[in-house]
């Protein structure tokens, strides 16, 4: 999909409109093979795309048709993407991986471009579509792939997905990187919650949420303000739910954060070529000062950060002499 662009099929002569539509959707999305449901003279349709950091948003209005992304189209697709499609008007019969659902206004569905899928629109329709690179989906990616072409409900977590997608359309794509990153996380968190909700099994929901918490913690280890309150707000869950999901993995949230901070610090200190001071290492993993960092490091590893660095340098020197 390209950057910000508008394609209005109605500007073409009626006899050329469907052929132009075929070109438009292949350029704006991925290789697709559309077919009208009945003979038509014209095919008034419109697509607008807007990039937002790593997500590309699109708004589509078109006529009744079948649209397939078959084996040939999969082979011609440049890259792997996940599309989240929010139905605004009309209905979409979606099919992928043996699953089929009828998506109504206010509901959404997800498709994976690495596998064939098909849409059927029985009457004029409108849709908001977001293209996501798979790696930003973190722990919920595999669960999403097991639910492609399923109908996301227009209530509970599904309603949050719809609200976030609708709100994102109005946002300025040139916002600061920190802002766009937060918005992306909000959409991923909503998708994760909706996916877990549709999974229907409590342990699966906790596992999905725990994987997302771990991903967020890795991204924010340097943030001293990282805590249950800020992370639960970002993920759209209650602190109690977040605590329960993490504790099901065998440790508390605070213990997980402390462990990962100290493990990353140990990795940094073990680099004999690094000129980063112990104070700088402490700050880079979210400690508020070298004293608290040194105490925590000694409790975890039985020696101070300075001793750990000296040991790494000595080991490096011994290895060099041996070589």
N, C-alpha and C positions, 0 to 999 in steps of 0.2 A: 504494500500500500504506500502511496506517495505521501508528501506533506500536505499542507493546506491547499485544497483545490475544490472546485465546483464543476460538476458535469451536468448540464441540463439537456436531456435528450430531446425535449420539445422544440429546441431551436432548429433541429434538422427537419427536412421534409418528411411527411408521414411515412412514406414508403421506405425511408432509410432508418427510421427510428429504432426498430428492433435490432438491426445489424449494429448500429452504433451502441445500443445498450449492451450487447455482448462484449464489445470492445471495452466499454466503460468499466464493467464489473471485473473484468480480468485485470485491468490496469489498477483499479482502486483497491482490490482485495487480493485474491489469488486466482489461478486459472480455474474457470468455472464454465459450465455448458448449460446455458438457459434455453428453455423452449416454452413458447406461449401455450396456454391451455386451450385456446381457441383461435381461429384465424382473426387477425386484426389488421386494420389499415395503418393505424398509428400505435405508438407505444410510449406514451408520455411518462417519463421517469426522471428522477433527479437524485444525485449523490453528492454529498459534501463531506470532505475529510478535514480533520484538524489534528495535528500531532500534539501530544502532551507527554513530554519527557520520552519514556520508552513505550508508552501506549499510544496507539493511533485511534482516534475516535472517528466515527462516520455516522452520518444520518442519511437514510435512504427512504425514498417514496417511489413505488412502482406499481405495476399492473399484475394481474393473475399470471402465474408461470410455474414451471418446474425448473429448479436450478440444481445441478449436480456437480459435485467435486469427486469425479470418479478416479479409477486407477490411472488413467492417462494424465488427468489433471494433477494427481498427487505426484506423479513422476516429474511433472514440469514445474512444480512449486519450488521456489527459491527460499529455503529456510523452513523452520517449523514454527507454527504459531497456534495459539488458542484464541478463538473468537468467542466473546460473550455477547449475545444478541438479545436486546430488550425489545419486545414487541410493543409498538405504540398503537397501531390500528390494524384491523384485519387479523387473520390467523396464519400461523406457520406450522405445517406438518413437517416435523424434523425427524430425520432417520440417520443413525450411525451405529455401527457395531451391533446390529441386531436390536437396538432400542428404537422406539418410535413414540412420539408424543405430539399432541396438538397444543401449540403455544398460543395463548390468548393475550390480549392487551394487558399490560402490567406484569406479565410473566417473562421469564428469560430462559434461554437455553445456551448450551456451550457445545462447540464442536472443535475437533482437533484436526488440523490440516494435514497431519501425517497419515491419516486414514480416510477412505472415501466417506462422503456423507451426501445427503440430499435434502432439499427443502421443496415444499409445495405450498404455494399461496393461492387459495381458491378465489380470492377477490382482491381488489386494490388494497395495498398495505403500506404501512410505515414502520420503520425500525431504527433503533440506535444500536450500533455495533462497535465494540471495542476490540482491537487486536492487541494481544498480550504476548510477549516473548515468554516461553515456558519457564525460564529460570527465575522470573520474579514471583512465581507462584509458590515456590518453596515446598513445604510439606504437604500442601493440599493438591499438588499437581496430579499425582497418581489417582487420588480419590476423584478428582474432576474427570480424568480420562475414563474412569469406570462409570461415569454418569453422563457422558456426552449424549446429546439429543434427548435427554430427560427434560421434563418441564420444571423449571424453577418456580416455586409457588409465589403468589403475590401477597404473602403474609409472613410474619415473623422475620427470620433472617433473609428470606427471599425479597421481602419488601425493602430491606436495607440495601441489598444489591441494586434494586431498581432505583432507589432514591439516590445512591451514590453515583450511578451511571447518569441519571438525569441531571444531577448537579454538576458533574464533570463537564458536560457539554458546554456549559456557560462559562467555564473557567478560561483564563488567559494562559495559553501554552507557554508564554515567555516568563512566567513567574520564577522566583528564585528556586534553585535546585532543592533546597531543604523543604520548601513548600510542596513542590511537585512530588518529591519523594514521600511526604506524608500522605498526599492524596492517593498515590499508588498503593501505599500500605493500607489505606482505608478500604480501597476496593478489594484488595487481596484478602484482607481480614473478613470482609463481608462475604466474599465467595467461600472462604474457608468455613465460616460459620454455617452458611447455607448448605454446603456440601456435607458437613458433619450432621446437620439436622436431617437431611434427606437419607443419610446412612442409617439412621434409626437405632444404632447400638451405642449405649453409653460409653463403653470402653473405646470404641472407634472414635467417637467425638473427642474424648479426652486425648487420645493419641494424636489426632490431627491438630488439636489446639496446642498440645505440648510441643509438637514439631515446629509450629509457627512461633511459639514463644522462644524456643531455642534459636531459631533463625533471627528473630528480632534482637535477642540478647547479643548474638555474635556481631550484629551490625552496630550495636550501641554500647559496647564494652567501655569505650572511652568516656561515656557520658556519666558524670557523677550523679546526675539526677535520675538515673535509671532505677525505677522501683515498680512495685506492683501497681500502684495507682496510675502512673503515667502510661505503663504498658497496657493495662486493662482498658484504659480509655482509647488508646490507639487501636486495639483489637476489637473494641465494641463488645466486651464481655465484662461481667462483674469481677471484682477482686477475688471474691470467694470462688467463682468458677475457675479463674486462672490458677489460684492456689491448689485447687483440687486436681486440675489437669497436670500440673507440674509434680505435685506430691505423689501422684500415681506412678511416676517414674522412679521413685525411691529417694528423692531428696527435696528439700524445700526450695522455694524460689531464691531466697537469699543465699543458700548454700550453693546452688547452681551458678549464680552470678559470681560469687566469690571464687569458686573453683575455676571457672573459665577465665576470670581476670588473672588469677595467679598462674594458671597454665600458660596463658599468652605471655605474661611477664617473664616466666622461666624460659620460654622460647627466645624472647628478645635478648635476655641476659646471656643466653648460651651462644650468641653470635659473637665470636671473638673479634670480628672486624668492625663491629658497631662502635661508634663514638658517642652513642646516646648515654647520658648520665642516668644514675639510678633514679634521681628525681624526675627526669623526663620519662623514664619507663613507667614510673608510678602514675604520672599524669595521663599517659597514653592508654592506661587500662582502667582509668576511672577512680583511682584513689585520690583523696583530698590532700595528701601530703606524704613525704617520705617516711615519717615515723610510723604512721598507721600501716603503710605498705610494708615496711620492714618487719613489724611485729607479725602481720598476717602471713608474710612469706616464710618467716622462721617457723611459725606454727605448722605450716603446710609441708615444708621441705626440710626442716631441721637445721637450716643454716640461713645466714643473712643474704640479701641480694648481692652485696659486695663479694661475699665468699663464693657465691654461685658464679659470679662473673670471673673471679680469679681462677676458679677451678676449670672453667671453660677455656680460658686463655692458656692455662698450663697444659690441659689436655691437647689443645691444638698444637702447642709447641712440641710436646712429646711425639705427637703423630707426625709432625713435619720432620723431626730428627730421625724417626724410624724410616720414613720414606726416603 
